[in-house]
Amino acid sequence: MVSMTAFVDPPRKAPWYLRPGLWLARRITGKDPLPGRLLTHFPKAAFGVGLFEMTAASARNLDARCLAIVRIVASVVGGCPFCVDMNAATWRRAGLTAAELEVLLRFSTAASAVWPTTLSQRERTAATYAMALSQTPVIVSAVLQAELLAAFSQREIVVLAVTAAQVNFWTRFNQGLGVPAAGFFDESVCKLPAATSSNVR
């Protein structure tokens, strides 16, 4: 069962110099920034992670659909309730369809995936790469390398790797502390995977 509360409590009062960042996170997301509040136990890490988040890839670096696909698949493979909830909520803004989202939320292995015809080969390759980088051990086969080089520039492959790695940081951090889903995603569209659903008690 998914824990509905972190088993570590955030500090009662965050250091004054971190409060603007927490306020901004709450303002942007409309949700309690629990991961950020937990990070205030270790202010140096909070600063580092904050800078990492500020430099996250955007549509200026790679198309929004590929970025969303990588974030959703990495979250699902990692099994992080908070990450799946937050990243799945971006589907419409990224230009994904509800049918595409549903497939991505049930993504387990590239071999078992039944791809919607609307996903391009480039997008399928991005999803497969995100899966490979979110498993232990990380294995990027020669076949996958060739597919990446055929579909993306070398710079774009680095953007994909950084994006998946960023999701995996949050996956490990949030799961390590028992951070639950925060209710970003509207499950009337489709249900989140059972292991990560905000409805699991």
Secondary structure, DSSP 4 states (H G I P E B T S, - for coil): ---SS-SSPPPSS--GGGHHHHHHHHHHHSS--HHHHHHTTSHHHHHHHHHHHHT---TTTS-HHHHHHHHHHHHHHHT-HHHHHHHHTTHHHHT--HHHHHHHHT---TTT----TTS-HHHHHHHHHHHHHTSSS----HHHHHHHHHHS-HHHHHHHHHHHHHHHHHHHHHHHHTPPP-S-S-TTS-PPPTTT-TT--
